[in-house]
């Protein structure tokens, strides 16, 4: 649940993860259209970073309470 002391960082992490995924998709698409390897790889890296942030948020949220 969101009753933990560090629960206030869940929303910014989620928003940052979603933003990184969105920017990664756009940059990757531009890289593919312009046939630029650097832009495509940069977009993939941003996409992976966003997905990693969201996955870490989900894993942390699903941990049992340390009571």
PyMOL Python script that loads the backbone (N, CA, C, O; Angstrom):
from pymol import cmd

cmd.read_pdbstr("""\
ATOM      1  N   UNK A   1       0.835  -1.192   0.000  1.00  0.00           N
ATOM      2  CA  UNK A   1       0.000   0.000   0.000  1.00  0.00           C
ATOM      3  C   UNK A   1       0.878   1.254   0.000  1.00  0.00           C
ATOM      4  O   UNK A   1       2.097   1.171   0.145  1.00  0.00           O
ATOM      5  N   UNK A   2       0.255   2.384  -0.161  1.00  0.00           N
ATOM      6  CA  UNK A   2       0.976   3.652  -0.212  1.00  0.00           C
ATOM      7  C   UNK A   2       1.023   4.318   1.152  1.00  0.00           C
ATOM      8  O   UNK A   2       0.946   5.544   1.240  1.00  0.00           O
ATOM      9  N   UNK A   3       1.145   3.542   2.206  1.00  0.00           N
ATOM     10  CA  UNK A   3       1.213   4.117   3.546  1.00  0.00           C
ATOM     11  C   UNK A   3       2.632   4.135   4.073  1.00  0.00           C
ATOM     12  O   UNK A   3       2.853   4.483   5.233  1.00  0.00           O
ATOM     13  N   UNK A   4       3.593   3.771   3.251  1.00  0.00           N
ATOM     14  CA  UNK A   4       4.984   3.761   3.669  1.00  0.00           C
ATOM     15  C   UNK A   4       5.529   5.182   3.675  1.00  0.00           C
ATOM     16  O   UNK A   4       5.003   6.048   2.975  1.00  0.00           O
ATOM     17  N   UNK A   5       6.579   5.434   4.457  1.00  0.00           N
ATOM     18  CA  UNK A   5       7.137   6.783   4.506  1.00  0.00           C
ATOM     19  C   UNK A   5       7.671   7.264   3.158  1.00  0.00           C
ATOM     20  O   UNK A   5       7.624   8.459   2.870  1.00  0.00           O
ATOM     21  N   UNK A   6       8.176   6.350   2.331  1.00  0.00           N
ATOM     22  CA  UNK A   6       8.717   6.770   1.044  1.00  0.00           C
ATOM     23  C   UNK A   6       7.680   6.663  -0.071  1.00  0.00           C
ATOM     24  O   UNK A   6       8.040   6.601  -1.247  1.00  0.00           O
ATOM     25  N   UNK A   7       6.417   6.641   0.281  1.00  0.00           N
ATOM     26  CA  UNK A   7       5.354   6.528  -0.714  1.00  0.00           C
ATOM     27  C   UNK A   7       5.269   7.773  -1.583  1.00  0.00           C
ATOM     28  O   UNK A   7       4.715   7.712  -2.681  1.00  0.00           O
ATOM     29  N   UNK A   8       5.799   8.894  -1.127  1.00  0.00           N
ATOM     30  CA  UNK A   8       5.720  10.128  -1.903  1.00  0.00           C
ATOM     31  C   UNK A   8       6.607  10.081  -3.141  1.00  0.00           C
ATOM     32  O   UNK A   8       6.450  10.917  -4.030  1.00  0.00           O
ATOM     33  N   UNK A   9       7.538   9.127  -3.226  1.00  0.00           N
ATOM     34  CA  UNK A   9       8.385   9.043  -4.416  1.00  0.00           C
ATOM     35  C   UNK A   9       7.805   8.117  -5.475  1.00  0.00           C
ATOM     36  O   UNK A   9       8.350   8.034  -6.575  1.00  0.00           O
ATOM     37  N   UNK A  10       6.714   7.420  -5.173  1.00  0.00           N
ATOM     38  CA  UNK A  10       6.128   6.501  -6.142  1.00  0.00           C
ATOM     39  C   UNK A  10       5.557   7.236  -7.346  1.00  0.00           C
ATOM     40  O   UNK A  10       5.786   6.813  -8.479  1.00  0.00           O
ATOM     41  N   UNK A  11       4.836   8.301  -7.140  1.00  0.00           N
ATOM     42  CA  UNK A  11       4.227   9.020  -8.258  1.00  0.00           C
ATOM     43  C   UNK A  11       5.276   9.663  -9.160  1.00  0.00           C
ATOM     44  O   UNK A  11       5.189   9.512 -10.378  1.00  0.00           O
ATOM     45  N   UNK A  12       6.261  10.372  -8.615  1.00  0.00           N
ATOM     46  CA  UNK A  12       7.286  10.929  -9.515  1.00  0.00           C
ATOM     47  C   UNK A  12       8.051   9.852 -10.288  1.00  0.00           C
ATOM     48  O   UNK A  12       8.381  10.056 -11.456  1.00  0.00           O
ATOM     49  N   UNK A  13       8.339   8.709  -9.656  1.00  0.00           N
ATOM     50  CA  UNK A  13       9.022   7.627 -10.366  1.00  0.00           C
ATOM     51  C   UNK A  13       8.149   7.091 -11.494  1.00  0.00           C
ATOM     52  O   UNK A  13       8.639   6.800 -12.585  1.00  0.00           O
ATOM     53  N   UNK A  14       6.868   6.967 -11.226  1.00  0.00           N
ATOM     54  CA  UNK A  14       5.953   6.480 -12.256  1.00  0.00           C
ATOM     55  C   UNK A  14       5.885   7.471 -13.411  1.00  0.00           C
ATOM     56  O   UNK A  14       5.954   7.079 -14.576  1.00  0.00           O
ATOM     57  N   UNK A  15       5.751   8.745 -13.091  1.00  0.00           N
ATOM     58  CA  UNK A  15       5.678   9.756 -14.137  1.00  0.00           C
ATOM     59  C   UNK A  15       6.981   9.830 -14.926  1.00  0.00           C
ATOM     60  O   UNK A  15       6.958   9.958 -16.150  1.00  0.00           O
ATOM     61  N   UNK A  16       8.112   9.749 -14.235  1.00  0.00           N
ATOM     62  CA  UNK A  16       9.400   9.783 -14.916  1.00  0.00           C
ATOM     63  C   UNK A  16       9.560   8.556 -15.811  1.00  0.00           C
ATOM     64  O   UNK A  16      10.049   8.668 -16.935  1.00  0.00           O
ATOM     65  N   UNK A  17       9.157   7.405 -15.325  1.00  0.00           N
ATOM     66  CA  UNK A  17       9.229   6.196 -16.134  1.00  0.00           C
ATOM     67  C   UNK A  17       8.369   6.295 -17.380  1.00  0.00           C
ATOM     68  O   UNK A  17       8.799   5.924 -18.472  1.00  0.00           O
ATOM     69  N   UNK A  18       7.163   6.792 -17.217  1.00  0.00           N
ATOM     70  CA  UNK A  18       6.267   6.939 -18.376  1.00  0.00           C
ATOM     71  C   UNK A  18       6.823   7.980 -19.357  1.00  0.00           C
ATOM     72  O   UNK A  18       6.737   7.796 -20.571  1.00  0.00           O
ATOM     73  N   UNK A  19       7.388   9.065 -18.833  1.00  0.00           N
ATOM     74  CA  UNK A  19       7.973  10.093 -19.699  1.00  0.00           C
ATOM     75  C   UNK A  19       9.167   9.538 -20.468  1.00  0.00           C
ATOM     76  O   UNK A  19       9.311   9.795 -21.663  1.00  0.00           O
ATOM     77  N   UNK A  20      10.028   8.772 -19.782  1.00  0.00           N
ATOM     78  CA  UNK A  20      11.176   8.174 -20.463  1.00  0.00           C
ATOM     79  C   UNK A  20      10.734   7.202 -21.557  1.00  0.00           C
ATOM     80  O   UNK A  20      11.339   7.150 -22.628  1.00  0.00           O
ATOM     81  N   UNK A  21       9.687   6.442 -21.289  1.00  0.00           N
ATOM     82  CA  UNK A  21       9.170   5.524 -22.309  1.00  0.00           C
ATOM     83  C   UNK A  21       8.650   6.305 -23.510  1.00  0.00           C
ATOM     84  O   UNK A  21       8.932   5.952 -24.655  1.00  0.00           O
ATOM     85  N   UNK A  22       7.899   7.354 -23.249  1.00  0.00           N
ATOM     86  CA  UNK A  22       7.350   8.161 -24.342  1.00  0.00           C
ATOM     87  C   UNK A  22       8.455   8.820 -25.168  1.00  0.00           C
ATOM     88  O   UNK A  22       8.436   8.765 -26.397  1.00  0.00           O
ATOM     89  N   UNK A  23       9.412   9.439 -24.487  1.00  0.00           N
ATOM     90  CA  UNK A  23      10.514  10.095 -25.196  1.00  0.00           C
ATOM     91  C   UNK A  23      11.349   9.055 -25.946  1.00  0.00           C
ATOM     92  O   UNK A  23      11.788   9.301 -27.070  1.00  0.00           O
ATOM     93  N   UNK A  24      11.565   7.899 -25.326  1.00  0.00           N
ATOM     94  CA  UNK A  24      12.317   6.843 -25.982  1.00  0.00           C
ATOM     95  C   UNK A  24      11.642   6.356 -27.248  1.00  0.00           C
ATOM     96  O   UNK A  24      12.304   6.107 -28.255  1.00  0.00           O
ATOM     97  N   UNK A  25      10.315   6.217 -27.200  1.00  0.00           N
ATOM     98  CA  UNK A  25       9.579   5.812 -28.398  1.00  0.00           C
ATOM     99  C   UNK A  25       9.701   6.849 -29.512  1.00  0.00           C
ATOM    100  O   UNK A  25       9.910   6.505 -30.675  1.00  0.00           O
ATOM    101  N   UNK A  26       9.569   8.112 -29.143  1.00  0.00           N
ATOM    102  CA  UNK A  26       9.640   9.180 -30.151  1.00  0.00           C
ATOM    103  C   UNK A  26      11.043   9.262 -30.747  1.00  0.00           C
ATOM    104  O   UNK A  26      11.203   9.336 -31.966  1.00  0.00           O
ATOM    105  N   UNK A  27      12.052   9.249 -29.887  1.00  0.00           N
ATOM    106  CA  UNK A  27      13.434   9.344 -30.376  1.00  0.00           C
ATOM    107  C   UNK A  27      13.785   8.119 -31.217  1.00  0.00           C
ATOM    108  O   UNK A  27      14.430   8.243 -32.258  1.00  0.00           O
ATOM    109  N   UNK A  28      13.366   6.950 -30.773  1.00  0.00           N
ATOM    110  CA  UNK A  28      13.631   5.741 -31.548  1.00  0.00           C
ATOM    111  C   UNK A  28      12.940   5.763 -32.894  1.00  0.00           C
ATOM    112  O   UNK A  28      13.526   5.356 -33.896  1.00  0.00           O
ATOM    113  N   UNK A  29      11.710   6.229 -32.933  1.00  0.00           N
ATOM    114  CA  UNK A  29      10.976   6.312 -34.206  1.00  0.00           C
ATOM    115  C   UNK A  29      11.640   7.306 -35.153  1.00  0.00           C
ATOM    116  O   UNK A  29      11.753   7.052 -36.352  1.00  0.00           O
ATOM    117  N   UNK A  30      12.072   8.424 -34.614  1.00  0.00           N
ATOM    118  CA  UNK A  30      12.766   9.405 -35.453  1.00  0.00           C
ATOM    119  C   UNK A  30      14.071   8.807 -35.984  1.00  0.00           C
ATOM    120  O   UNK A  30      14.433   9.014 -37.142  1.00  0.00           O
ATOM    121  N   UNK A  31      14.766   8.068 -35.127  1.00  0.00           N
ATOM    122  CA  UNK A  31      15.995   7.428 -35.555  1.00  0.00           C
ATOM    123  C   UNK A  31      15.781   6.410 -36.656  1.00  0.00           C
ATOM    124  O   UNK A  31      16.594   6.307 -37.574  1.00  0.00           O
ATOM    125  N   UNK A  32      14.688   5.653 -36.575  1.00  0.00           N
ATOM    126  CA  UNK A  32      14.396   4.664 -37.614  1.00  0.00           C
ATOM    127  C   UNK A  32      14.035   5.358 -38.922  1.00  0.00           C
ATOM    128  O   UNK A  32      14.493   4.954 -39.991  1.00  0.00           O
ATOM    129  N   UNK A  33      13.212   6.403 -38.837  1.00  0.00           N
ATOM    130  CA  UNK A  33      12.795   7.111 -40.052  1.00  0.00           C
ATOM    131  C   UNK A  33      13.988   7.774 -40.734  1.00  0.00           C
ATOM    132  O   UNK A  33      14.104   7.739 -41.959  1.00  0.00           O
ATOM    133  N   UNK A  34      14.875   8.380 -39.943  1.00  0.00           N
ATOM    134  CA  UNK A  34      16.036   9.068 -40.508  1.00  0.00           C
ATOM    135  C   UNK A  34      17.218   8.130 -40.730  1.00  0.00           C
ATOM    136  O   UNK A  34      18.279   8.558 -41.183  1.00  0.00           O
ATOM    137  N   UNK A  35      17.037   6.865 -40.414  1.00  0.00           N
ATOM    138  CA  UNK A  35      18.080   5.847 -40.545  1.00  0.00           C
ATOM    139  C   UNK A  35      19.346   6.259 -39.788  1.00  0.00           C
ATOM    140  O   UNK A  35      20.459   6.132 -40.298  1.00  0.00           O
ATOM    141  N   UNK A  36      19.155   6.747 -38.584  1.00  0.00           N
ATOM    142  CA  UNK A  36      20.252   7.150 -37.720  1.00  0.00           C
ATOM    143  C   UNK A  36      20.396   6.120 -36.605  1.00  0.00           C
ATOM    144  O   UNK A  36      19.505   5.962 -35.770  1.00  0.00           O
ATOM    145  N   UNK A  37      21.513   5.434 -36.602  1.00  0.00           N
ATOM    146  CA  UNK A  37      21.758   4.415 -35.592  1.00  0.00           C
ATOM    147  C   UNK A  37      21.861   4.988 -34.197  1.00  0.00           C
ATOM    148  O   UNK A  37      21.396   4.378 -33.234  1.00  0.00           O
ATOM    149  N   UNK A  38      22.464   6.150 -34.081  1.00  0.00           N
ATOM    150  CA  UNK A  38      22.635   6.776 -32.759  1.00  0.00           C
ATOM    151  C   UNK A  38      21.290   7.149 -32.138  1.00  0.00           C
ATOM    152  O   UNK A  38      21.060   6.898 -30.955  1.00  0.00           O
ATOM    153  N   UNK A  39      20.419   7.737 -32.920  1.00  0.00           N
ATOM    154  CA  UNK A  39      19.100   8.105 -32.399  1.00  0.00           C
ATOM    155  C   UNK A  39      18.296   6.869 -32.034  1.00  0.00           C
ATOM    156  O   UNK A  39      17.599   6.853 -31.019  1.00  0.00           O
ATOM    157  N   UNK A  40      18.388   5.847 -32.849  1.00  0.00           N
ATOM    158  CA  UNK A  40      17.643   4.621 -32.569  1.00  0.00           C
ATOM    159  C   UNK A  40      18.133   3.980 -31.274  1.00  0.00           C
ATOM    160  O   UNK A  40      17.326   3.582 -30.434  1.00  0.00           O
ATOM    161  N   UNK A  41      19.436   3.880 -31.111  1.00  0.00           N
ATOM    162  CA  UNK A  41      20.000   3.295 -29.885  1.00  0.00           C
ATOM    163  C   UNK A  41      19.671   4.171 -28.683  1.00  0.00           C
ATOM    164  O   UNK A  41      19.344   3.655 -27.614  1.00  0.00           O
ATOM    165  N   UNK A  42      19.754   5.479 -28.844  1.00  0.00           N
ATOM    166  CA  UNK A  42      19.380   6.382 -27.749  1.00  0.00           C
ATOM    167  C   UNK A  42      17.929   6.215 -27.336  1.00  0.00           C
ATOM    168  O   UNK A  42      17.611   6.224 -26.146  1.00  0.00           O
ATOM    169  N   UNK A  43      17.052   6.064 -28.311  1.00  0.00           N
ATOM    170  CA  UNK A  43      15.639   5.836 -28.016  1.00  0.00           C
ATOM    171  C   UNK A  43      15.412   4.522 -27.298  1.00  0.00           C
ATOM    172  O   UNK A  43      14.597   4.443 -26.379  1.00  0.00           O
ATOM    173  N   UNK A  44      16.134   3.489 -27.714  1.00  0.00           N
ATOM    174  CA  UNK A  44      16.005   2.183 -27.052  1.00  0.00           C
ATOM    175  C   UNK A  44      16.503   2.260 -25.615  1.00  0.00           C
ATOM    176  O   UNK A  44      15.908   1.666 -24.716  1.00  0.00           O
ATOM    177  N   UNK A  45      17.586   2.986 -25.400  1.00  0.00           N
ATOM    178  CA  UNK A  45      18.121   3.136 -24.038  1.00  0.00           C
ATOM    179  C   UNK A  45      17.132   3.880 -23.151  1.00  0.00           C
ATOM    180  O   UNK A  45      16.898   3.477 -22.011  1.00  0.00           O
ATOM    181  N   UNK A  46      16.550   4.961 -23.661  1.00  0.00           N
ATOM    182  CA  UNK A  46      15.556   5.706 -22.886  1.00  0.00           C
ATOM    183  C   UNK A  46      14.322   4.844 -22.599  1.00  0.00           C
ATOM    184  O   UNK A  46      13.775   4.879 -21.497  1.00  0.00           O
ATOM    185  N   UNK A  47      13.899   4.087 -23.580  1.00  0.00           N
ATOM    186  CA  UNK A  47      12.757   3.194 -23.418  1.00  0.00           C
ATOM    187  C   UNK A  47      13.037   2.142 -22.344  1.00  0.00           C
ATOM    188  O   UNK A  47      12.184   1.860 -21.503  1.00  0.00           O
ATOM    189  N   UNK A  48      14.233   1.567 -22.381  1.00  0.00           N
ATOM    190  CA  UNK A  48      14.602   0.555 -21.393  1.00  0.00           C
ATOM    191  C   UNK A  48      14.706   1.158 -19.993  1.00  0.00           C
ATOM    192  O   UNK A  48      14.315   0.520 -19.016  1.00  0.00           O
ATOM    193  N   UNK A  49      15.227   2.373 -19.890  1.00  0.00           N
ATOM    194  CA  UNK A  49      15.336   3.026 -18.580  1.00  0.00           C
ATOM    195  C   UNK A  49      13.948   3.300 -17.997  1.00  0.00           C
ATOM    196  O   UNK A  49      13.728   3.107 -16.801  1.00  0.00           O
ATOM    197  N   UNK A  50      13.026   3.742 -18.827  1.00  0.00           N
ATOM    198  CA  UNK A  50      11.666   3.976 -18.360  1.00  0.00           C
ATOM    199  C   UNK A  50      10.982   2.696 -17.922  1.00  0.00           C
ATOM    200  O   UNK A  50      10.293   2.667 -16.902  1.00  0.00           O
ATOM    201  N   UNK A  51      11.172   1.641 -18.692  1.00  0.00           N
ATOM    202  CA  UNK A  51      10.576   0.352 -18.334  1.00  0.00           C
ATOM    203  C   UNK A  51      11.180  -0.178 -17.039  1.00  0.00           C
ATOM    204  O   UNK A  51      10.475  -0.760 -16.215  1.00  0.00           O
ATOM    205  N   UNK A  52      12.481   0.022 -16.859  1.00  0.00           N
ATOM    206  CA  UNK A  52      13.148  -0.419 -15.635  1.00  0.00           C
ATOM    207  C   UNK A  52      12.612   0.334 -14.418  1.00  0.00           C
ATOM    208  O   UNK A  52      12.375  -0.271 -13.372  1.00  0.00           O
ATOM    209  N   UNK A  53      12.422   1.642 -14.545  1.00  0.00           N
ATOM    210  CA  UNK A  53      11.868   2.412 -13.425  1.00  0.00           C
ATOM    211  C   UNK A  53      10.467   1.925 -13.053  1.00  0.00           C
ATOM    212  O   UNK A  53      10.146   1.787 -11.873  1.00  0.00           O
ATOM    213  N   UNK A  54       9.645   1.669 -14.053  1.00  0.00           N
ATOM    214  CA  UNK A  54       8.302   1.184 -13.758  1.00  0.00           C
ATOM    215  C   UNK A  54       8.335  -0.208 -13.143  1.00  0.00           C
ATOM    216  O   UNK A  54       7.567  -0.498 -12.226  1.00  0.00           O
ATOM    217  N   UNK A  55       9.213  -1.069 -13.638  1.00  0.00           N
ATOM    218  CA  UNK A  55       9.314  -2.420 -13.084  1.00  0.00           C
ATOM    219  C   UNK A  55       9.798  -2.378 -11.634  1.00  0.00           C
ATOM    220  O   UNK A  55       9.278  -3.104 -10.787  1.00  0.00           O
ATOM    221  N   UNK A  56      10.789  -1.536 -11.346  1.00  0.00           N
ATOM    222  CA  UNK A  56      11.270  -1.417  -9.972  1.00  0.00           C
ATOM    223  C   UNK A  56      10.193  -0.872  -9.047  1.00  0.00           C
ATOM    224  O   UNK A  56      10.092  -1.289  -7.893  1.00  0.00           O
ATOM    225  N   UNK A  57       9.388   0.058  -9.548  1.00  0.00           N
ATOM    226  CA  UNK A  57       8.300   0.600  -8.749  1.00  0.00           C
ATOM    227  C   UNK A  57       7.283  -0.486  -8.415  1.00  0.00           C
ATOM    228  O   UNK A  57       6.802  -0.564  -7.284  1.00  0.00           O
ATOM    229  N   UNK A  58       6.957  -1.317  -9.389  1.00  0.00           N
ATOM    230  CA  UNK A  58       5.982  -2.394  -9.172  1.00  0.00           C
ATOM    231  C   UNK A  58       6.528  -3.426  -8.198  1.00  0.00           C
ATOM    232  O   UNK A  58       5.812  -3.881  -7.307  1.00  0.00           O
ATOM    233  N   UNK A  59       7.795  -3.798  -8.364  1.00  0.00           N
ATOM    234  CA  UNK A  59       8.405  -4.781  -7.463  1.00  0.00           C
ATOM    235  C   UNK A  59       8.429  -4.247  -6.038  1.00  0.00           C
ATOM    236  O   UNK A  59       8.108  -4.970  -5.094  1.00  0.00           O
ATOM    237  N   UNK A  60       8.803  -3.005  -5.884  1.00  0.00           N
ATOM    238  CA  UNK A  60       8.878  -2.419  -4.539  1.00  0.00           C
ATOM    239  C   UNK A  60       7.501  -2.305  -3.904  1.00  0.00           C
ATOM    240  O   UNK A  60       7.343  -2.512  -2.701  1.00  0.00           O
ATOM    241  N   UNK A  61       6.516  -1.979  -4.711  1.00  0.00           N
ATOM    242  CA  UNK A  61       5.153  -1.856  -4.191  1.00  0.00           C
ATOM    243  C   UNK A  61       4.617  -3.196  -3.720  1.00  0.00           C
ATOM    244  O   UNK A  61       3.845  -3.245  -2.762  1.00  0.00           O
ATOM    245  N   UNK A  62       5.007  -4.279  -4.370  1.00  0.00           N
ATOM    246  CA  UNK A  62       4.486  -5.604  -4.057  1.00  0.00           C
ATOM    247  C   UNK A  62       5.247  -6.329  -2.966  1.00  0.00           C
ATOM    248  O   UNK A  62       4.931  -7.480  -2.664  1.00  0.00           O
ATOM    249  N   UNK A  63       6.241  -5.691  -2.366  1.00  0.00           N
ATOM    250  CA  UNK A  63       6.962  -6.322  -1.264  1.00  0.00           C
ATOM    251  C   UNK A  63       6.083  -6.315  -0.023  1.00  0.00           C
ATOM    252  O   UNK A  63       5.336  -5.364   0.207  1.00  0.00           O
ATOM    253  N   UNK A  64       6.172  -7.380   0.785  1.00  0.00           N
ATOM    254  CA  UNK A  64       5.364  -7.426   2.024  1.00  0.00           C
ATOM    255  C   UNK A  64       5.848  -6.395   3.029  1.00  0.00           C
ATOM    256  O   UNK A  64       7.009  -5.985   3.013  1.00  0.00           O
ATOM    257  N   UNK A  65       4.937  -5.983   3.907  1.00  0.00           N
ATOM    258  CA  UNK A  65       5.285  -5.028   4.956  1.00  0.00           C
ATOM    259  C   UNK A  65       6.272  -5.654   5.935  1.00  0.00           C
ATOM    260  O   UNK A  65       6.066  -6.792   6.356  1.00  0.00           O
ATOM    261  N   UNK A  66       7.344  -4.941   6.311  1.00  0.00           N
ATOM    262  CA  UNK A  66       8.321  -5.482   7.264  1.00  0.00           C
ATOM    263  C   UNK A  66       7.875  -5.262   8.713  1.00  0.00           C
ATOM    264  O   UNK A  66       8.466  -4.449   9.423  1.00  0.00           O
ATOM    265  N   UNK A  67       6.861  -5.965   9.146  1.00  0.00           N
ATOM    266  CA  UNK A  67       6.344  -5.789  10.506  1.00  0.00           C
ATOM    267  C   UNK A  67       6.901  -6.787  11.455  1.00  0.00           C
ATOM    268  O   UNK A  67       6.563  -6.769  12.638  1.00  0.00           O
TER     269      UNK A  67
END
""", "prot")
cmd.dss("prot")
cmd.show_as("cartoon", "prot")
cmd.util.cbc("prot")
cmd.orient("prot")
